[in-house]
């Protein structure tokens, strides 16, 4: 009999993915066999006919381990609230899968290792993003990947001013601005020409999106830096987007303050591959062209 250190396991899956649904049902059977209590989030429970559970952001605080079956977006949906020290095991059933790095066939070996407390865990830093509007209560959100300020498809170029630790950095004329963690450096930041940061670096990166001035380049800062961004143009339809999943419109009255979150996310990693091997596999680094 396994010597278990985890007794309640949260289950989250991408309901539109049939493989995730099938694997989720198999996971529930295996947890029952092991005598472990599954807790399925409310969104996933509706798909696999399980007992209705908490929301995805509430789930990590209620269990000893969270298993995510889907892609990076599914995993990100779990990391927007309090996570405590609960580790997250991501099984990739999507496309790239930088966060959900494990293949489907690794689910049960990794699950058993995690239940016994033998799976390697890596801490990933998050950012605390606060939108401050005069006359209103500040709204604070947590992101694992990035906070993005950008315009809609029809809006003109926007003007943004950026301060770091109270010091003026620059005014950007661009389609938008990305503030990303090392984990998020391989997401939108990478597509916008920003650098790839090693995932455990104590750093963050600011990357302009299609800047009007070519000298406006990405800048890497210490993770302890406090970044403040203010919209200076009167362009319509400018939005703050959080991890590509939640967002709201901005006005020139709003100040966006971004700083390190005190509570990182703990991801279960693999013994088998380094971050560079993941880059080789996901981004085809080192492969010769045809």
C-alpha positions, 0 to 999 in steps of 0.5 A, a space after each residue: 500500500 502506498 504511503 500517501 502524503 496527499 489525501 484530497 486531490 483536486 481535479 480540473 479538466 478542459 471540458 471541450 477536450 474529449 481526451 481530457 474528459 476520458 482521462 478525467 474519468 480514469 483519474 477518478 477511478 484511480 483515486 478511488 482505488 487508492 482511497 484518495 478523495 477527489 474534489 472536482 471543480 464545478 466547471 469540470 464536474 458538470 462535464 464528467 458527472 461528478 459531485 459539484 465542487 468549488 470554483 477553480 480559484 477556490 480549489 487549491 486551498 481545499 486540497 493537497 494536490 491539484 491535477 490539471 488535464 488540458 493545456 496551459 490555459 486550463 492550468 492558468 485558470 487554477 492559479 488566479 487565487 490563493 494556492 498556499 503550498 498545494 502543488 499542481 500537476 499539469 498534464 498537457 492535452 493541448 498544443 505547446 504546453 509550457 506549464 502542462 509539461 507532462 504527456 498523458 501517459 505520464 499521468 499515473 506515474 507522476 500522480 503516484 509520485 506526487 501522492 507519496 511526496 516524491 515528485 519534484 516541485 518548482 516554485 514559479 513567481 506570480 505578479 500582483 496587479 492592482 488597477 487604481 481608479 480615483 473614487 473607487 476601491 482598487 481591484 487586485 488580481 494575481 497572474 502567473 504569466 502576464 498583465 497586458 495593456 493593449 488596444 482593440 483592433 480598430 483603436 489607434 496607437 496608444 500612449 503609455 507612461 511607465 515608472 519603476 520604483 517611482 522613477 520615470 522609465 519611458 513613454 511608449 507609443 505602441 499597440 500595447 505593453 506586456 509585463 511578464 514573469 519568467 514563466 510568462 516569458 514564453 507566452 505573449 512576450 515571446 510572440 512580441 519579440 521579448 526575451 525568454 527568461 529562465 523560469 526560476 529567475 527573480 526577474 520580470 520583463 516589460 515588452 512593448 507591442 509593436 512600438 512606434 519607436 524602434 529604440 523602445 526595446 524590452 527591459 528586464 527588471 528585478 522581481 522586487 521592482 514595482 512597475 506603474 503604468 498609466 494610459 495617457 492617450 484618449 484612445 478608445 477601447 484599451 484593455 488590461 488583460 490578465 493571463 489572457 483570460 480576464 480583463 477590463 477596459 481602462 481610462 486615462 484616470 487608471 493607474 496599473 501597479 504591478 509587483 511581486 506576489 508573496 505567494 508563488 505557484 508550485 508546479 510539479 516538474 519532471 526528473 527527465 528533462 531540463 528547461 532547455 530540453 522543453 525549449 527544444 521539444 516545444 520550440 524546435 530549438 536546434 533543429 535544422 531546416 529542410 
